[in-house]
Amino acid sequence: MKIRKFAYILAIISAAFLTVSCSSDSDSFDPYQAQEKIPLYPSKMTFRSATDNATTQEDWTFKYNSDNTIKSYNCKQTIKKNDGLTITETTSGKIDYYTDFNNNRRLVNTIYVSYKSSKGAAYKDTITENVTFLGDYISRIEIMKKHNQNGKSEISSYERNFTYSQDYCIGSSIRDTNNETTYTYRWSGECMIQATIHNQSINGSNLTHDTYEYTYNNREVVSDNGFNPLAFVYGHNPKIYAAMGFFGKTTPYKLETLSYNGYEKIGGRQYPLQSYILDYSINEIPGSIVEYSAVADNYLEYSYTFRK
């Protein structure tokens, strides 16, 4: 993707400015109280992106319990490339909520994944996520995955732990037999202005380092829909749980830009990854539709649409 250098410089300057501006100018102003409460628990969400080389579409459906927690969900992702390759992945999940013997909140999410490529690759996964809460927020997710491919089955497991500062998630970590991944979130007041994801092999020979920076319109708060659309727009934490607010408070201001930079290290050599910037706009029909759409170089389309 072509880099827009001037826009990127503006994004960095804006991020620095937000260190002050995202904090409340007055101690008496609470942006969360200022948000208009307009419930929208979508039954459908569609993500679409298109470039000159490929199109991607995700179609999600959601079902809810009486307390508006998600009961089950489905997602079909289709990627079509101009070279003729088509990839289809379907995911379905069912969530059960309960209180354990120590009177702690818990949930179990049973997930089925099916992957198929037009070039012949195919597999199926069965994933069980056992989730532990600390108060109202998720503190740990234990994952067990059974992977089936070409008639062979293997089981792996790992866990992801989350840390908080007051009501804000500031990081998490994952470690399995091969890799360790660290997520770090930097906040300025009520705004999450940076997310860093560092994935490194246990032996240290290979790694990727991704940095996402965000700017907001600190004069405009967005609606409080109950369901959190930024869970999908950000995508750092497990989307279904983040949509229900299980990782603490989220930024109440209007998202304006996302800028990405990254690099990878392979066999001891470091290579830059392609930077990009997304400029966001938000369209809303109160209680019915919320759309986050973005403009970026080389993207013909980039949007998330949540529908009642």
Contacts in CASP RR format, 6 or more apart in sequence:
PFRMAT RR
TARGET T0000
AUTHOR 0000-0000-0000
METHOD contacts of the structure
MODEL  1
MKIRKFAYILAIISAAFLTVSCSSDSDSFDPYQAQEKIPLYPSKMTFRSA
TDNATTQEDWTFKYNSDNTIKSYNCKQTIKKNDGLTITETTSGKIDYYTD
FNNNRRLVNTIYVSYKSSKGAAYKDTITENVTFLGDYISRIEIMKKHNQN
GKSEISSYERNFTYSQDYCIGSSIRDTNNETTYTYRWSGECMIQATIHNQ
SINGSNLTHDTYEYTYNNREVVSDNGFNPLAFVYGHNPKIYAAMGFFGKT
TPYKLETLSYNGYEKIGGRQYPLQSYILDYSINEIPGSIVEYSAVADNYL
EYSYTFRK
1 274 0 8 1.000
1 275 0 8 1.000
1 276 0 8 1.000
1 296 0 8 1.000
1 297 0 8 1.000
1 298 0 8 1.000
1 299 0 8 1.000
2 297 0 8 1.000
2 298 0 8 1.000
3 274 0 8 1.000
3 275 0 8 1.000
3 276 0 8 1.000
3 277 0 8 1.000
3 297 0 8 1.000
4 277 0 8 1.000
4 297 0 8 1.000
7 257 0 8 1.000
7 277 0 8 1.000
7 279 0 8 1.000
8 259 0 8 1.000
8 275 0 8 1.000
8 277 0 8 1.000
11 213 0 8 1.000
11 215 0 8 1.000
11 257 0 8 1.000
11 259 0 8 1.000
11 277 0 8 1.000
12 213 0 8 1.000
12 259 0 8 1.000
14 215 0 8 1.000
14 256 0 8 1.000
14 257 0 8 1.000
15 193 0 8 1.000
15 194 0 8 1.000
15 213 0 8 1.000
15 214 0 8 1.000
15 215 0 8 1.000
15 259 0 8 1.000
18 188 0 8 1.000
18 191 0 8 1.000
18 193 0 8 1.000
18 215 0 8 1.000
18 216 0 8 1.000
18 218 0 8 1.000
19 188 0 8 1.000
19 193 0 8 1.000
20 188 0 8 1.000
21 218 0 8 1.000
22 188 0 8 1.000
22 189 0 8 1.000
22 190 0 8 1.000
22 191 0 8 1.000
22 193 0 8 1.000
22 216 0 8 1.000
22 218 0 8 1.000
22 251 0 8 1.000
22 253 0 8 1.000
23 188 0 8 1.000
23 189 0 8 1.000
23 190 0 8 1.000
24 30 0 8 1.000
24 31 0 8 1.000
24 189 0 8 1.000
24 190 0 8 1.000
31 190 0 8 1.000
31 221 0 8 1.000
31 252 0 8 1.000
31 253 0 8 1.000
32 190 0 8 1.000
32 224 0 8 1.000
32 249 0 8 1.000
32 252 0 8 1.000
34 221 0 8 1.000
34 252 0 8 1.000
35 221 0 8 1.000
35 222 0 8 1.000
35 223 0 8 1.000
35 224 0 8 1.000
35 252 0 8 1.000
36 221 0 8 1.000
36 223 0 8 1.000
36 224 0 8 1.000
37 223 0 8 1.000
37 224 0 8 1.000
37 226 0 8 1.000
38 223 0 8 1.000
38 224 0 8 1.000
38 225 0 8 1.000
38 286 0 8 1.000
38 287 0 8 1.000
39 68 0 8 1.000
39 225 0 8 1.000
39 226 0 8 1.000
39 287 0 8 1.000
40 223 0 8 1.000
40 225 0 8 1.000
40 226 0 8 1.000
40 227 0 8 1.000
40 287 0 8 1.000
40 288 0 8 1.000
40 290 0 8 1.000
40 306 0 8 1.000
40 308 0 8 1.000
41 62 0 8 1.000
41 64 0 8 1.000
41 68 0 8 1.000
41 225 0 8 1.000
41 226 0 8 1.000
41 227 0 8 1.000
41 308 0 8 1.000
42 62 0 8 1.000
42 227 0 8 1.000
42 290 0 8 1.000
42 306 0 8 1.000
42 307 0 8 1.000
42 308 0 8 1.000
43 61 0 8 1.000
43 62 0 8 1.000
43 63 0 8 1.000
43 307 0 8 1.000
43 308 0 8 1.000
44 59 0 8 1.000
44 60 0 8 1.000
44 61 0 8 1.000
44 62 0 8 1.000
44 306 0 8 1.000
44 307 0 8 1.000
45 58 0 8 1.000
45 59 0 8 1.000
45 60 0 8 1.000
45 62 0 8 1.000
45 232 0 8 1.000
45 304 0 8 1.000
45 305 0 8 1.000
45 306 0 8 1.000
45 307 0 8 1.000
46 57 0 8 1.000
46 58 0 8 1.000
46 59 0 8 1.000
46 60 0 8 1.000
46 303 0 8 1.000
46 304 0 8 1.000
46 305 0 8 1.000
46 307 0 8 1.000
47 56 0 8 1.000
47 57 0 8 1.000
47 58 0 8 1.000
47 60 0 8 1.000
47 232 0 8 1.000
47 303 0 8 1.000
47 304 0 8 1.000
47 305 0 8 1.000
48 55 0 8 1.000
48 56 0 8 1.000
48 57 0 8 1.000
48 58 0 8 1.000
48 301 0 8 1.000
48 302 0 8 1.000
48 303 0 8 1.000
49 55 0 8 1.000
49 56 0 8 1.000
49 299 0 8 1.000
49 301 0 8 1.000
49 302 0 8 1.000
49 303 0 8 1.000
50 56 0 8 1.000
50 299 0 8 1.000
50 300 0 8 1.000
50 301 0 8 1.000
50 302 0 8 1.000
51 298 0 8 1.000
51 299 0 8 1.000
51 300 0 8 1.000
52 82 0 8 1.000
52 298 0 8 1.000
52 300 0 8 1.000
53 81 0 8 1.000
53 82 0 8 1.000
54 79 0 8 1.000
54 80 0 8 1.000
54 81 0 8 1.000
54 82 0 8 1.000
55 79 0 8 1.000
55 80 0 8 1.000
56 77 0 8 1.000
56 78 0 8 1.000
56 79 0 8 1.000
57 77 0 8 1.000
57 78 0 8 1.000
58 75 0 8 1.000
58 76 0 8 1.000
58 77 0 8 1.000
59 75 0 8 1.000
59 76 0 8 1.000
60 73 0 8 1.000
60 74 0 8 1.000
60 75 0 8 1.000
61 73 0 8 1.000
61 74 0 8 1.000
61 75 0 8 1.000
62 70 0 8 1.000
62 72 0 8 1.000
62 73 0 8 1.000
63 70 0 8 1.000
63 71 0 8 1.000
63 72 0 8 1.000
63 73 0 8 1.000
64 70 0 8 1.000
64 71 0 8 1.000
65 71 0 8 1.000
65 97 0 8 1.000
68 226 0 8 1.000
68 227 0 8 1.000
69 95 0 8 1.000
69 97 0 8 1.000
69 244 0 8 1.000
70 95 0 8 1.000
70 240 0 8 1.000
70 243 0 8 1.000
70 244 0 8 1.000
71 94 0 8 1.000
71 95 0 8 1.000
72 92 0 8 1.000
72 93 0 8 1.000
72 94 0 8 1.000
72 95 0 8 1.000
73 92 0 8 1.000
73 93 0 8 1.000
73 240 0 8 1.000
74 90 0 8 1.000
74 91 0 8 1.000
74 92 0 8 1.000
74 93 0 8 1.000
75 90 0 8 1.000
75 91 0 8 1.000
75 92 0 8 1.000
76 88 0 8 1.000
76 89 0 8 1.000
76 90 0 8 1.000
76 91 0 8 1.000
77 87 0 8 1.000
77 88 0 8 1.000
77 89 0 8 1.000
77 90 0 8 1.000
77 91 0 8 1.000
78 86 0 8 1.000
78 87 0 8 1.000
78 88 0 8 1.000
79 85 0 8 1.000
79 86 0 8 1.000
79 87 0 8 1.000
79 88 0 8 1.000
80 86 0 8 1.000
84 118 0 8 1.000
85 117 0 8 1.000
85 118 0 8 1.000
85 119 0 8 1.000
86 117 0 8 1.000
86 118 0 8 1.000
87 115 0 8 1.000
87 116 0 8 1.000
87 117 0 8 1.000
87 118 0 8 1.000
88 115 0 8 1.000
88 116 0 8 1.000
88 117 0 8 1.000
89 113 0 8 1.000
89 114 0 8 1.000
89 115 0 8 1.000
89 116 0 8 1.000
90 113 0 8 1.000
90 114 0 8 1.000
91 111 0 8 1.000
91 112 0 8 1.000
91 113 0 8 1.000
92 111 0 8 1.000
92 112 0 8 1.000
93 109 0 8 1.000
93 110 0 8 1.000
93 111 0 8 1.000
93 112 0 8 1.000
94 109 0 8 1.000
94 110 0 8 1.000
95 107 0 8 1.000
95 108 0 8 1.000
95 109 0 8 1.000
95 240 0 8 1.000
96 107 0 8 1.000
96 108 0 8 1.000
96 110 0 8 1.000
97 105 0 8 1.000
97 106 0 8 1.000
97 107 0 8 1.000
98 106 0 8 1.000
98 107 0 8 1.000
98 108 0 8 1.000
99 105 0 8 1.000
99 106 0 8 1.000
100 106 0 8 1.000
104 132 0 8 1.000
104 133 0 8 1.000
104 134 0 8 1.000
104 135 0 8 1.000
105 133 0 8 1.000
105 135 0 8 1.000
105 136 0 8 1.000
106 130 0 8 1.000
106 131 0 8 1.000
106 132 0 8 1.000
106 133 0 8 1.000
107 131 0 8 1.000
108 128 0 8 1.000
108 129 0 8 1.000
108 130 0 8 1.000
108 131 0 8 1.000
109 127 0 8 1.000
109 128 0 8 1.000
109 129 0 8 1.000
109 131 0 8 1.000
109 240 0 8 1.000
110 126 0 8 1.000
110 127 0 8 1.000
110 128 0 8 1.000
111 125 0 8 1.000
111 126 0 8 1.000
111 127 0 8 1.000
111 128 0 8 1.000
111 129 0 8 1.000
112 124 0 8 1.000
112 125 0 8 1.000
112 126 0 8 1.000
112 127 0 8 1.000
113 124 0 8 1.000
113 125 0 8 1.000
113 126 0 8 1.000
113 127 0 8 1.000
114 122 0 8 1.000
114 123 0 8 1.000
114 124 0 8 1.000
115 121 0 8 1.000
115 122 0 8 1.000
115 123 0 8 1.000
115 124 0 8 1.000
115 125 0 8 1.000
116 122 0 8 1.000
122 149 0 8 1.000
123 147 0 8 1.000
123 148 0 8 1.000
123 149 0 8 1.000
124 147 0 8 1.000
124 148 0 8 1.000
124 149 0 8 1.000
125 145 0 8 1.000
125 146 0 8 1.000
125 147 0 8 1.000
125 148 0 8 1.000
126 145 0 8 1.000
126 146 0 8 1.000
126 148 0 8 1.000
127 143 0 8 1.000
127 144 0 8 1.000
127 145 0 8 1.000
127 146 0 8 1.000
128 143 0 8 1.000
128 144 0 8 1.000
128 145 0 8 1.000
129 141 0 8 1.000
129 142 0 8 1.000
129 143 0 8 1.000
129 238 0 8 1.000
130 141 0 8 1.000
130 142 0 8 1.000
130 144 0 8 1.000
131 138 0 8 1.000
131 140 0 8 1.000
131 141 0 8 1.000
131 142 0 8 1.000
131 241 0 8 1.000
132 138 0 8 1.000
132 139 0 8 1.000
132 140 0 8 1.000
132 141 0 8 1.000
132 142 0 8 1.000
133 139 0 8 1.000
133 246 0 8 1.000
134 164 0 8 1.000
136 246 0 8 1.000
136 248 0 8 1.000
137 162 0 8 1.000
137 164 0 8 1.000
137 167 0 8 1.000
137 169 0 8 1.000
137 246 0 8 1.000
137 247 0 8 1.000
137 248 0 8 1.000
138 162 0 8 1.000
138 241 0 8 1.000
138 246 0 8 1.000
138 247 0 8 1.000
139 161 0 8 1.000
139 162 0 8 1.000
140 159 0 8 1.000
140 160 0 8 1.000
140 161 0 8 1.000
140 162 0 8 1.000
141 159 0 8 1.000
141 160 0 8 1.000
141 238 0 8 1.000
142 157 0 8 1.000
142 159 0 8 1.000
143 157 0 8 1.000
143 158 0 8 1.000
143 159 0 8 1.000
143 160 0 8 1.000
144 155 0 8 1.000
144 156 0 8 1.000
144 157 0 8 1.000
145 155 0 8 1.000
145 156 0 8 1.000
145 157 0 8 1.000
146 153 0 8 1.000
146 154 0 8 1.000
146 155 0 8 1.000
147 153 0 8 1.000
147 154 0 8 1.000
147 155 0 8 1.000
147 156 0 8 1.000
156 176 0 8 1.000
156 177 0 8 1.000
157 176 0 8 1.000
158 174 0 8 1.000
158 175 0 8 1.000
158 176 0 8 1.000
159 174 0 8 1.000
159 175 0 8 1.000
160 172 0 8 1.000
160 173 0 8 1.000
160 174 0 8 1.000
161 172 0 8 1.000
161 173 0 8 1.000
162 169 0 8 1.000
162 171 0 8 1.000
162 172 0 8 1.000
162 237 0 8 1.000
162 247 0 8 1.000
163 169 0 8 1.000
163 170 0 8 1.000
163 171 0 8 1.000
163 172 0 8 1.000
164 170 0 8 1.000
164 248 0 8 1.000
165 187 0 8 1.000
167 248 0 8 1.000
167 249 0 8 1.000
168 185 0 8 1.000
168 187 0 8 1.000
168 192 0 8 1.000
168 248 0 8 1.000
168 249 0 8 1.000
169 185 0 8 1.000
169 237 0 8 1.000
169 247 0 8 1.000
169 248 0 8 1.000
170 184 0 8 1.000
170 185 0 8 1.000
170 186 0 8 1.000
170 187 0 8 1.000
171 182 0 8 1.000
171 183 0 8 1.000
171 184 0 8 1.000
171 185 0 8 1.000
172 182 0 8 1.000
172 183 0 8 1.000
172 237 0 8 1.000
173 180 0 8 1.000
173 181 0 8 1.000
173 182 0 8 1.000
173 183 0 8 1.000
174 180 0 8 1.000
174 181 0 8 1.000
175 181 0 8 1.000
177 202 0 8 1.000
178 201 0 8 1.000
178 202 0 8 1.000
179 199 0 8 1.000
179 200 0 8 1.000
179 201 0 8 1.000
179 202 0 8 1.000
180 199 0 8 1.000
180 200 0 8 1.000
180 202 0 8 1.000
181 197 0 8 1.000
181 198 0 8 1.000
181 199 0 8 1.000
181 200 0 8 1.000
182 196 0 8 1.000
182 197 0 8 1.000
182 198 0 8 1.000
183 195 0 8 1.000
183 196 0 8 1.000
183 197 0 8 1.000
183 236 0 8 1.000
183 237 0 8 1.000
184 195 0 8 1.000
184 196 0 8 1.000
184 198 0 8 1.000
185 192 0 8 1.000
185 194 0 8 1.000
185 195 0 8 1.000
185 196 0 8 1.000
185 236 0 8 1.000
186 192 0 8 1.000
186 193 0 8 1.000
186 194 0 8 1.000
186 195 0 8 1.000
186 196 0 8 1.000
187 193 0 8 1.000
190 249 0 8 1.000
190 251 0 8 1.000
190 252 0 8 1.000
190 253 0 8 1.000
191 214 0 8 1.000
191 216 0 8 1.000
191 218 0 8 1.000
191 251 0 8 1.000
191 253 0 8 1.000
192 214 0 8 1.000
192 234 0 8 1.000
192 250 0 8 1.000
192 251 0 8 1.000
193 213 0 8 1.000
193 214 0 8 1.000
193 215 0 8 1.000
194 211 0 8 1.000
194 212 0 8 1.000
194 213 0 8 1.000
194 214 0 8 1.000
195 211 0 8 1.000
195 212 0 8 1.000
195 214 0 8 1.000
195 234 0 8 1.000
195 236 0 8 1.000
196 209 0 8 1.000
196 210 0 8 1.000
196 211 0 8 1.000
196 212 0 8 1.000
197 208 0 8 1.000
197 209 0 8 1.000
197 210 0 8 1.000
197 211 0 8 1.000
197 212 0 8 1.000
197 236 0 8 1.000
198 207 0 8 1.000
198 208 0 8 1.000
198 209 0 8 1.000
198 210 0 8 1.000
199 207 0 8 1.000
199 208 0 8 1.000
199 209 0 8 1.000
200 206 0 8 1.000
200 207 0 8 1.000
201 207 0 8 1.000
205 265 0 8 1.000
205 266 0 8 1.000
205 267 0 8 1.000
205 268 0 8 1.000
206 264 0 8 1.000
206 265 0 8 1.000
206 266 0 8 1.000
206 267 0 8 1.000
206 268 0 8 1.000
207 264 0 8 1.000
207 265 0 8 1.000
208 262 0 8 1.000
208 263 0 8 1.000
208 264 0 8 1.000
208 265 0 8 1.000
208 273 0 8 1.000
209 262 0 8 1.000
209 263 0 8 1.000
209 264 0 8 1.000
210 260 0 8 1.000
210 261 0 8 1.000
210 262 0 8 1.000
210 273 0 8 1.000
211 260 0 8 1.000
211 261 0 8 1.000
211 262 0 8 1.000
212 234 0 8 1.000
212 236 0 8 1.000
212 258 0 8 1.000
212 259 0 8 1.000
212 260 0 8 1.000
213 258 0 8 1.000
213 259 0 8 1.000
213 260 0 8 1.000
214 251 0 8 1.000
214 255 0 8 1.000
214 257 0 8 1.000
214 258 0 8 1.000
214 259 0 8 1.000
215 255 0 8 1.000
215 256 0 8 1.000
215 257 0 8 1.000
216 251 0 8 1.000
216 253 0 8 1.000
216 254 0 8 1.000
216 255 0 8 1.000
216 256 0 8 1.000
217 253 0 8 1.000
217 254 0 8 1.000
217 256 0 8 1.000
218 253 0 8 1.000
220 253 0 8 1.000
220 254 0 8 1.000
221 252 0 8 1.000
221 253 0 8 1.000
221 254 0 8 1.000
222 252 0 8 1.000
222 253 0 8 1.000
222 254 0 8 1.000
222 255 0 8 1.000
222 282 0 8 1.000
223 284 0 8 1.000
223 286 0 8 1.000
223 290 0 8 1.000
224 252 0 8 1.000
225 287 0 8 1.000
225 290 0 8 1.000
227 243 0 8 1.000
227 244 0 8 1.000
227 306 0 8 1.000
228 242 0 8 1.000
228 243 0 8 1.000
228 244 0 8 1.000
228 245 0 8 1.000
228 250 0 8 1.000
229 243 0 8 1.000
229 290 0 8 1.000
229 292 0 8 1.000
229 304 0 8 1.000
229 306 0 8 1.000
230 242 0 8 1.000
230 250 0 8 1.000
230 251 0 8 1.000
230 255 0 8 1.000
231 237 0 8 1.000
231 239 0 8 1.000
231 240 0 8 1.000
231 241 0 8 1.000
231 242 0 8 1.000
231 243 0 8 1.000
231 245 0 8 1.000
232 239 0 8 1.000
232 243 0 8 1.000
232 304 0 8 1.000
233 255 0 8 1.000
233 280 0 8 1.000
233 292 0 8 1.000
233 304 0 8 1.000
234 242 0 8 1.000
235 242 0 8 1.000
237 247 0 8 1.000
241 247 0 8 1.000
242 250 0 8 1.000
254 282 0 8 1.000
255 280 0 8 1.000
255 282 0 8 1.000
255 292 0 8 1.000
256 279 0 8 1.000
256 280 0 8 1.000
257 277 0 8 1.000
257 278 0 8 1.000
257 279 0 8 1.000
257 280 0 8 1.000
258 277 0 8 1.000
258 278 0 8 1.000
258 280 0 8 1.000
258 294 0 8 1.000
259 275 0 8 1.000
259 276 0 8 1.000
259 277 0 8 1.000
259 278 0 8 1.000
260 275 0 8 1.000
260 276 0 8 1.000
260 277 0 8 1.000
261 273 0 8 1.000
261 275 0 8 1.000
262 272 0 8 1.000
262 273 0 8 1.000
262 275 0 8 1.000
263 270 0 8 1.000
263 271 0 8 1.000
263 272 0 8 1.000
263 273 0 8 1.000
264 270 0 8 1.000
264 271 0 8 1.000
264 273 0 8 1.000
265 271 0 8 1.000
276 296 0 8 1.000
276 297 0 8 1.000
277 296 0 8 1.000
277 297 0 8 1.000
278 294 0 8 1.000
278 295 0 8 1.000
278 296 0 8 1.000
278 299 0 8 1.000
278 302 0 8 1.000
279 294 0 8 1.000
279 295 0 8 1.000
279 296 0 8 1.000
280 292 0 8 1.000
280 293 0 8 1.000
280 294 0 8 1.000
281 292 0 8 1.000
281 293 0 8 1.000
281 294 0 8 1.000
281 295 0 8 1.000
282 290 0 8 1.000
282 291 0 8 1.000
282 292 0 8 1.000
283 289 0 8 1.000
283 290 0 8 1.000
283 291 0 8 1.000
283 293 0 8 1.000
284 290 0 8 1.000
284 291 0 8 1.000
287 308 0 8 1.000
288 307 0 8 1.000
288 308 0 8 1.000
289 305 0 8 1.000
289 306 0 8 1.000
289 307 0 8 1.000
289 308 0 8 1.000
290 305 0 8 1.000
290 306 0 8 1.000
291 303 0 8 1.000
291 304 0 8 1.000
291 305 0 8 1.000
291 306 0 8 1.000
292 303 0 8 1.000
292 304 0 8 1.000
293 302 0 8 1.000
293 303 0 8 1.000
293 304 0 8 1.000
294 302 0 8 1.000
294 303 0 8 1.000
295 302 0 8 1.000
296 302 0 8 1.000
END
